[in-house]
């Protein structure tokens, strides 16, 4: 169908513009009249090409919060989306919002329109919107969804902050060491050759490493690039991702942090879905897909199969040996008392605090370790370079 760009006026005389995909101009005029809009101009235009991509979580949080506020204020959904399309800073999200509004005006439900843009709106987002539409509490569900996304965003930032410091310091250590070996050590080597004599063992080892890196630097870079590509492709496979995620959970110190993050995210997501009225089986399937870890996902999939056969939630989760006993017991109590979403929310709160404490402890632990490691490497290089000089000075002194 052709696309049309239109300009119209509403009851207050305010200009309203937009794009619409319609069979012809007459159909578009009829639709605008039904919306009580006075047509000013219409002309055919090329359909906008949307390059599907994801949207930053923070942008989605703002979008969701504003959407909930305006719907709660009584503004019609189509008009709300039109306003958001105009004021959203992310250009792609703005285009997606305009297209969603157009699909709703053409008769699709909000959740059906969102389903066309699954790069932007996750299965969790769509399922919660569908539950809100069915229950007639779309504004409350969107507000709950915005709160959930905010908490997930905070959790991600905490984990990212715990990883940035060691990665930056280790990267700097590698760059400094490489610079010393490629540029500084050869300069000292030339000095040592003029001095003559047999060099100390540490100095000979250092010069040997320097010569090896300088002569094979290009080959080393090529091998590292090829190795990186191989690892990336392996991790992108189902088996590779499973093994990589399994390794992550076993990494010393960091493994426990990743496990706590996974439990917090699982509990928060399941609590939000259950509270919004999404059926428990659908909720578990969504939680599995959004867990971000294949080990957790497999455990939830296996638990879901058992729950479909009539088992309570806690028992199959306990068999997976992924979730701590305390979490399983609290879920069991929540099921028995009929307050599963409240219990899950408490678990999420507890583990989010645990993540916060773990990040602080990790930062305090890593800082001295990295400083000692960096000092040992660079200090070892410096000492190895100056040992022959000390020997010469000692001979001159005698």
C-alpha positions, 0 to 999 in steps of 0.5 A: 500500500502507498504511504501518505504524509498528512497535515491536519488540525484538531478541535483546538486548531493545533496542527497534527502531522504524520505518516499513514499507509493506506490504500488511497487518499480517500481512505486516509481522509475518511480515517482522519475525519473519524478522528475529528481532524480537519485535513489541510494537506495530503501527499504521497511519500516513500515508505520509511525504511526502518533498519531494525536495531535495539534501543538503549534500556534507559531510553525504553525506561523513559518511553515506558514511564511517559506512556504510563503517565499519559494513559493514566491521565486519560489521553487516548493511546494513539494520541499518546504515541503520537506525542511520544513519537515527536518528543523521543530523542532516539530517532529509531524509537521515534520512528517505531512509535509512529509506526506503532501508532499507525498500526493501532489506528488501522485496527491492531491491538497495542501488543500486536503492533509492538510484536512487529518490533521485537528488536525494541520490545522484548517478549516480556514487554509484549506479554505484559502489555497484552496482560494489561490490555486484557485486564484493563489496567494498561497504565498500571502494568506499564508503570510496573514495567517501567519500574522493572526496567529501571531496576534491571538497568541499575543492576546492569550498571552495577555489574558493568562498574565492577568489571570496568576497573580491572579491565581498564587497569589490565589493558593499561598494564598490557599496553605499558608492558608491550611498549617497554618490551618493543621500544625501551628494552632494545635501547638498553640492549644497544647500551649493553652491547657497547659495554660488553661482558655477560649479562645477568640471567633476568636481563638475558631472558627479558631481551630474549622476550623483547627480541621474540615479540619484535620479530614476530609482532605482526604474527602475534597480532594476526594469531590473536585476531584469528583466535578472537574470531574463532572464540566469538563464532564458537560462543555464538553457537548453542553449545559454545554459549552454554559452555561459556556461560557455564565457565562464567559461573565457575570463575573465581570471585566473579562467578558468585557475582554473576550467579547473584545477578542471575537470581536477582533478575530471575526473581524480579522478572518472574515477580513482575510478570506474575503480578501483572497477570501473565500465566505462570507457564508463559512467565517462566518461558519468558524468564528463561529467554531473558535470563541472559545465561544458558545454564539458567535458561536450561534449568528454567526450561526443565522446571517449566516442563515439570510444572506443566505436568503438575509439579509445584514451582519450587521442586523442579527448581531445586533439582536444577542445583542452580538456585540457592536453597534459601531461594527455593524455600522462599518460592515454596512458601510463596506458592503455599501462601498464595503470595508468590509475587511478594516472595519473589520481590523480596528475593529480588530485593535481597539479591540486589543488595547482595550484588551491591555489596559484592561489587563494593567488596570486589572493587576493594579486593581487585584494586590492591591485587591489580596494583601488586600485579602491575608493580611486579611486572613493570618493576621486574622489567625495570630491575632486569634492565638496571642489573647490568648497570649496577654491575658496571658501577660496582666494577668501576667502584672497585 
